[in-house]
Amino acid sequence: MTAATWTVAEAKARLSEIIERAQSSGPQTITKKGRRVVVVVDAQERERKTRRSGNLAEFFAASPLRKSGLKIKRGKEALRRVVL
C-alpha cells in the first residue's frame, strides 16, 4: 500500500484519481497550508476497521481478569449532588 499526499488544489483537480488510489493503494492524505486535514479511505476499509465485535457484556465476560479473584470495593462516601 502506498499512501499519497495531495494539496487541496490538487485534490480538487484530481478527485477521481484520489478515490481510485484510495481503493487500490490505500489512504490518501489531503493537506491545507501544509497541515494534514483529511484522509480519503476506501469505504470497505473504513467499515472493516470501525465494525464492532460484540457488546460491553461480552467484552467483560471475555476479560482475563474475570476469574482472577480481583475484588473491588465500593467507596462509602455519600453520593455527590449534581445540579442541572
PyMOL commands that set and color helices and strands:
alter all, ss='L'
color gray80, all
select helices_A, chain A and resi 8-13+15-25+43-50+56-61
alter helices_A, ss='H'
color red, helices_A
select strands_A, chain A and resi 4-7+28-32+35-40
alter strands_A, ss='S'
color yellow, strands_A
deselect
rebuild
show_as cartoon
